[in-house]
Amino acid sequence: MHLSVVIPVYNEARSLPELVERLEAVLVAYEPFEVIFVDDGSRDGSPQVLKELAQERPWMRVILLRRNYGQTTAIQVGIHHAQGQIIVLMDSDLENDPADIPRLLQKVDEGYDVVSGWRKDRWKGQWLTRRLPSMTANALISYLSGVHLHDYGCTLKAYRREVLAPVRLYGRMHRFIPIYAKWEGGRITEIPVSYHPRKYGRSNYGMMRIVSVLLDLVLIVFLDRYLQRPIQFFGGVGLMSVLLGMGSFLWALYYKLTGQKDFVETPLPIFTALFISVGVVLLLIGIVAELLVRIYYEATGRPIAQVRERINFPQPLSASA
């Protein structure tokens, strides 16, 4: 199998027939190929639509999850089942254009391990409310991660299997897959791709996504810089807190010895106790984190999702994802 396309699906029943037709028209030149649709607990009839579309298309694989786990988990399940040497990820809402897939594959053939789509023309006419926040977020992620992309939010990306296979995705980390690939030594590039406004329904994302992205970014930076040495992060912050506590104590002692203020007349003793206590706790957390990291590297992973049904897969797989 040369090419696998992985598509998470959630309440996109009206988009699926058109998407499948467009995929078939583009991918017929890349046989053998497979397209893996992972239905993430849809409630609008998407599972039935996928079953009907897959009946006469042996290249179309369908995975139905038992409930809604989230886009990242659906993508991880699809990657786990993919057999292709090149794996393309894309959305199911017709905002990504299957016609861009050959251009992604062409860049992979040039030697890149990750080719990321850039929706260059997105948010026209919405500079202040959409485009500026998006540019700011992408610039911040690029600066902190060292992987410079204009559009981390674009799902349409192509990966060589060897840089994607070791990646384990949790939470909502799918937008940061290129950063994971960089950790595996992958060569990364970006090309402009088409963007089409959603034809049916409405986006499942809201303004809370900004908060989610920022929190995920904090985790990514930690994993990138301190995963194998968490004591340096927690210990560094802890020692800084202890030093602040000692400084507060010396300040309060200075007031006492010079007769300016007694201990009970200033909050500095409280700050001393607070900073030193927090510092000690952080140092202990650092030690526990070091132990957990060692367990993490030695333990086997548990399934992230339970699959209800698989359609058109050539051989049976285990019941877990």
Order of alpha helices (4+ residues) and beta strands (2+ residues): beta-alpha-beta-alpha-beta-alpha-beta-alpha-beta-alpha-beta-alpha-alpha-beta-alpha-alpha-alpha-beta
